[in-house]
């Protein structure tokens, strides 16, 4: 079974900075964030895993990632994840 992952990263440089993303290969994607390949996370590395959720449905995973990037999704993540 193939999984899709929605993750939240926490910056070790700035403890108040978080990043939510989607991937099919979590280990590779985390390495990209920490190596500076992602322009959106480059300035706040290194990153550590705060939450990682596996989905069996790609559409559900991308919808959840999109939700986490909204203001209500950020509030939900701070309280629950």
Secondary structure, DSSP 8 states (H G I E B T S, - for coil): ---EEEEEEEESS-TT-EEEEEES-HHHHHHHHHHT--TTTGGG--EEEEEEEEES-HHHHHHHHHHHTSHHHHHHHHHH-
